[in-house]
Amino acid sequence: MSQSVDSAVSAVRAVRAVRAHIERHRAAFLADLAAWLRIPSVSALPEHAADVRRSADWLAAHLKETGFPTAEVWETPGAPAVFAEWPSDDPGAPTVLVYGHHDVQPAAREDGWDTEPFEPVERDGRLYARGAADDKGQVFFHTLGVRAHLAATGRTSPAVHLKMLVEGEEESGSPHFRALVERHADRLAADAVIVSDTGMWSADTPTVCTGMRGLAECEIRLYGPDEDIHSGSFGGAVPNPATAAARLVAALHDEHGRVAIPGFYDGVAELSDRERALFAELPFDERQWLRTARSHATHGEAGYTTLERIWARPTAEVNGIGGGYQGPGSKTVVPATALVKLSFRLVAGQDPDHVEKAVRAWAADRLPAGIRHEITFGAATRPCLTPLDHPALQSVVRAMGRAFGKPVLFTREGGSGPAADLQDVLGAPVLFLGISVPSDGWHAPNEKVELDLLFKGVETAAYLWGDLAEHWRGTP
């Protein structure tokens, strides 16, 4: 028998062994997940602080039961995180850190839920509960996945040095996450990070996300007269901060939809022809997308498709603008103040500090004499992007392809998240492994997870660790 035939037979046996293990433990897995989902770990509401802690304690105990020799609750000034570690018997194996979160969004029956949000219900092949998809279900599939990996390979430890970090404040903006990662950087050190807090294009189109945009936000306050003054007596003779705000916003983009701030595009990683072709392979229905966006036309930077605009191009958005009298009727004044709120989505190659300096210089140059201004920037999030040819990404693609039995396509995320902090602090590539689909209703009433997809996630995780150990030894 040839080596290629031997390899094919071995692969078939491995798939059968993984699926058999998953089927044997399916009921127990769902019962344990339901028990975790019953804990209302809502990090945004102080009255649920004890529940968030209970969720962390529950997960740490379950990871111990799964086989992780180390499973600890890590304190933060806010809600606790969970860290677990399972070293491989192979000292040369790559180290992989899995990231997720155990806190959830607020939910109540009166919000529009058909059932109690923290009492899981299985119906029509779906599991309904707050956190079923975002993100407890996607964290939890790794527990059965690693056991299936061991059962199929006969190993007593994973083929990689496996770590998990499950934070408790993601739904509250991860205010203490970066400091936590910096404090424990030595213990979190990894060759690659797997983020299981994302999704796929659709149930019929398995996809792997290759990056997320970064984010910078600012508030610009404009000051004119020391107080509101009469527009008849003084209008047209002194600068008006509301007019200055409007002109500032109007100057934000050029006629082609490009951000007109000098230096804004410095360093931007341009899309390759291959990346554009891969995006074009996705079954994108622009009319359906517009319905989801509650909008009536697409708009943006000329020369790019809608998917390219929201995944791979930087943007500037006006989140709010105001100034002067806002009540009924008229009040003929030159207002004393005006306000503009802006946000910038950043792509690979952009530096948030550089963008902040560019915005500050741009605003100062655009404002007339007599208008004072103050600009306040919040904490920025860096973009993250994994090259398509990265060996660890190829392992994720192969593992998902084996689980789903079909080709895997590629997406990016238009939003931003704490994954970039892991990339920034640990210096490791970030890879995304998620099985949630848009209909799962993250943050909405009747959140659910498709059980077939959930177990495909289990299966993908079961194949991934062996593939990484075989094809990648943690080299850049």
N, C-alpha and C positions, 0 to 999 in steps of 0.2 A: 504494500500500500504506500503510495507516495506521501511525501510530507504534507502537501497541500490537502490531500484527502484526509489524512490523519487530523489536520488542523480543523477541517470542516466538521468531521465527526465529533471532535472534542467540543467544538463550539455548540453543536446541537445538544450534546449531553449536558453542557453547562446551562443552556437555556431551560431544558427540561427540569434540571435539578433546582434552579432558582424558582421556576414557576410552581413546582411541586411544594417547595418550602413555603412559598407565599400562600398557596391555597390552604395548606394545613393550618396556618396561623392567622388566616384572614379574620375569623370571628373574634379571636382574642385581641388582635390588633385594633379592630373597630371598637371593641368594648373599652379598651384602654384609652383610645383617642376620645371617645365620648365622655369618659370620666374627666379628662383634662379640659374638654370644651365646656363642661358644666361649671368650671371655675370662672367667674366673671372678671377676668384680669384687665379691667379698663384703666389704663394708666392715666388718662386725662381727668378722671374724677377722683378727688381726694378720698371720698367715702369708700373707694374700692382699693385703697392702698394695701390693706390686709389681704385682699384677694390676689393682687399681683404677686405679693410675697408667697402666698400659698401656691400659686401657679409655679413659681420658681422652685419652691421646695418639692412640689410634686414631680416636676420634670427632672430635677437632679436625682431624686430617688429612682425614677423610672430608668434613667440612663445607667445607673448602677446595676439595676436588674437586667438591663440589656447586655451588660458585660463590660462597660467602660470602667477600668480600674480607678479612674479619677473622675469625680463629678462634684462640682462645688458651686455654691451660690456666692456670687461676687457682689459686694455692696457698692452702691454709688450714692451720691447725695440725693438721688431720687429713688427710682425703682430698681430692684436687684436684677442682675443678669445671671446666666448659668454658663459655666465652663465645664467641658468634659474632654478627656483625653484617653486614647487607646493606642499605645505604641505598637508598631509592627515588630514582629520577631526579626525582620530583615533590617539591620541597622542602616543599610544604604537606601532604604525606600524613601520616596518623596513624602513630604509632610503636607497635608491638606487640611485647611480650616473651613468648616461649614458654618455659614452665618444664617441666622434667622431671628425672629422675635416671638416672644410669648405673650405680649400684651395685645389687646384688641381694642377696636373702636366701641364707643357707647352703643347700646342697643336696648330697646324696650318694645314690648308687644304693641303699644299704641303708636309706634313709629310706622306701622304698616306691616309688621310681621304676621304671617299666617299662623305661626306657632310661637311658643316661648323661645326667645333667641338663645338662651343658655340651657335649653333642654333639647339636646340633639335628636333629630328625627330623620330616619332613613326612609326615603320614598322615591320610587321610580328610578332606582339606581343612583340616587343622589343623597348626600348627607347634608342636612340643613342645620346650621348653627352659626353663631357669631364666632369667627376664627376658623371655621372649617377650611377655608382656602387661604385666608390672610390672618395669621400665617402658621397657625398651629398644625394644620393638616400637612403643610409642606415641610415643616420642621420634622414632624413625626414620621414621615415616610422613611427617613434615614435610619430610624431605629430598627425597623423590620428589614430594610435594605442591607444593613451591615450583617445582620444575622443570616439572611439568605446568601450573602457573599461567602460567609464562613461555611455554611452548610454545603454549598455547591462546590467549594474548593477543598474542603477538608482541613482548612486552616484553623488555628486556635486564636489567631489575631489577624487584624486586617492586613491586606497587602501594602497599605500605606500607613504612615503614622497619622492617625485620624484625630482631629480635634473638632470641637463644636463650641461656638459662642452664640448664645441665644439671649438677646437683650430684652429689657422690660420697658423701654421707653420709646420705641420706634414710632408708635402712633401719637406720641406727644412731641415729635420732632427730634428725638435722640439728643437731648441737651447735654447729657453727660457721657455720650458714647465715645467721642474722640479721646477725652481725658482717660476713660477706662482703658481704651486700647493702648494709649501711650504708657499708662502706668503698668500694664501687664504685657508690654511688647515682647519681652523675652519668652514668656510662656505661650504667647500667641504666634510666635514666629512660624512662618509657613512658606512653602514653595508656591502654593496656589491657594486661592480662596474660592469656595463654592458658595454662591448666594442662592438660597432657596426661598426667595421672597419676590417672585416674579411669575410670569405666565407664558403661555404659548399663543400663537396666532389664533388657532381654533382646534377643536377636538380632532378634526380631519387633517390638520396641517401642523405636525410637530415642528417646533422651532426652538432655536437657542439664541438667546439675547447676547450680544457681544459688547454692549456698552450702555452707559447712562450719561446724560448731560449733567454738567455742573450747574450751579446756581449762585448768582450774586443779586442782592436786593438793596435798594436804597430809598430813602425818603428825602426829598428836597423841599425845604421850607424857604419861602421867599418873603421878604419884608420890604414894604414901601413906606408910606406915611406912618407916623407913630400911632395913629388911630384912623378909623374910617373917616373920610372927609367928603364934603359935598362935591358931587361931580359937576354941578353947574359953576361953582366958584373956583374949583381947582382942576377939574377934568381937562385933559389935553395939554396941561402945563406942568404936570408932575408924572413920573413913571408909575404905571399901574401894575402891581405884582400879579394880578390875575391875567392880564394881557401877556406879561412876561412868561407866565407858566404856560399859557396856550402856545406862544411862539416857541418855547423850549420843546414842548411835545411835538409840535409840527416839524421841528428840525431833527427829530430823532431818526427818521428814515429818509432816504432819497426817493426819486420817482420810480426806482426799480425794486423798491422794497428792501434794500440793503440798509443796515444800520449805518448812520452817517457820522458816528463818533470817530474821529481820527484815532487810529491805532487799535480799534476794536477787534479787527480781524488778524492782528499780529499772531503768528504761530498756528493759526487754524489748520488742522489736518484735513486736507481736501479728500473728498470721496474718490476712490479709484474706480476705474471702469468696471472692474470685477464686482466691487461692492454695489455699484448702481445696478448692475445686471442681476445680482442676487436679490436686491430689494424688488426689482421688477418681476421676479418669479412669484412673488406672493399674490394670492388672489384678492387684490384690493378693490373694493367696491366704493368708489368715491361718493356716490349718492347716499349709500348707507352710512358711510362715515360722517357725512354732513348731518344726517338725521341724528346720529349719536352726539354730534357736536352742537346740536340745536342751532345750527347756522344755515345760511342760504347760499353761500358761495365760498370758494376757497380763495386765499389771498396769501401773499408772502413774497419772499425773495425770488426774483425772476430767474428762470433757468433751472429750477429745481422742482421735482415732483412733491406732492403733499407729504409722502413718507420721508423723503429726503429732508424736507424742511423741518419736520418734527423730531427726527431722529439724529440727523447728522449736520445740521446747520445751527449756528448761534442765533439767538433772537433777542430783541428788546421789546418789552411789553409795558404799556401804561396800565398799571393796576388801579390807579385812582388819581383824580385831579379835582381840585376844588379851591374855592376862595370867594370871599365876599358874601353878599346876602343870598340866602337859599330859601327864604320863607315865601309865603303867598304874596301876590301883588308885586309891587316894585319898591325899591329903596335905592334912590339914586346916589350911590356913593362910589368913591374910589376906595377899594378895600385896603386895609392895612397889611393883610397877609394873604398868601396863597400856598397851596401844597400840591406836590406831585409825588406819586409813588411809582417806582419803576422796578422791574425785575429783568434779569438777563440770564438766559439759558446759555451755557457755555459748552463747547465741544472740545475734544482732545486737541491738545496743543495750546489752549488758552490758559492763561494764568489769572486767577481772580484778583490778585493784587495789582497786576498790570491793568486789568479792566477797570478797577476802582480808580486808579490814577488817571486813566483816560477819561472816565466820566467826570471826574472832578475838574479836570482841565477844560473839557468841552463845555460844562455848565458855566464855569467862570468866564469863558470867552463869549458865550452867547447872551449873557445877561447885561442889560444896559446900566449905565451909571445911575446911582440912586436906588438900586435894588440890591439889598443885602441878601445873602443866602447862607443856609446851613445844610450840609449834606451828611446824613447818617447812614452808614452801611451796617447791615447785620452780618452775622457769621456766614461765610461763603462755603459752598460745597464744590469740590473739584470734580471735573469730568473724569470718567474712566472708560477705557476702550482696550479690548484685547484683540490683537491682530488675528486675522482669519487663519493664518498658518501656524499659530502657536500650538505646540504639541499637546498641551493640556486641554485646549479647546477642542482639538481633534478627538481626544479621548471622550469628552462629553458628547460630542456628536455621534461617535461610534456607539457609545453605550445607549444613548437614546434611540438610535436607529435600530439596534437589536431589540429593544423593548417594544417599539412601535411597529417594527417590520416595514418601514417605509423611509424614503429619504427625509432628511432633516434640513430645513431651511433656516435662514438667519434673519434676526430682527435686531433693533436697538430699542432703548427706552427713551422717550422724550423727556421724562421727568428726572428727578434727582433723588438721591438717597444716601444713607450712611456708608454704602459699599465703598465709596471713594475714600473714606477715612481709612479703611483697612488697606487699600492699595497704597495710600499716601504714607501711612505710618509703617506698615510692614514691608513695603517695597515688593509686593507679590501681585501677580496678575489676578484679576477678578473675573470669574466665570459664573454664568448664571444657569441654574438648573431649576426650572419651575414647570409645573404641569397645570396650573390654573388657566382657565379660559375667560374671555370677557364677560360671558353670561353668569359667572360665579357671583357677581354682585358685591365686590369688595366695598366695605363701608356702607352698604345699602341694606334695606330690609330683605329678609329671606336669603342671606348669604348662604352659599352651598359649595360643595365640591363634588365633581363627577367621580364616582367611585372607580370606574374603569380607569380613569386617568390617574387617580390617586395611586392605584396599584401599579400603573405604568411607571410612576415616579419611584415606587419601591424597587421595581425591577431595574430601572435605569441606575439607581444607586448601587444595586447589587453587582452590576457589571462594571461600574465605573472604577472602583478601587483597583481591581485586577488589571484593567486596561492601562490606567495611569502607571502602575508599577512596572508593567511590561514595556510600555512605549516611552516613558518619560521618567528620568531620574532626578528631576528637580533642577535641571539646568535652565538657564534663561532662554 
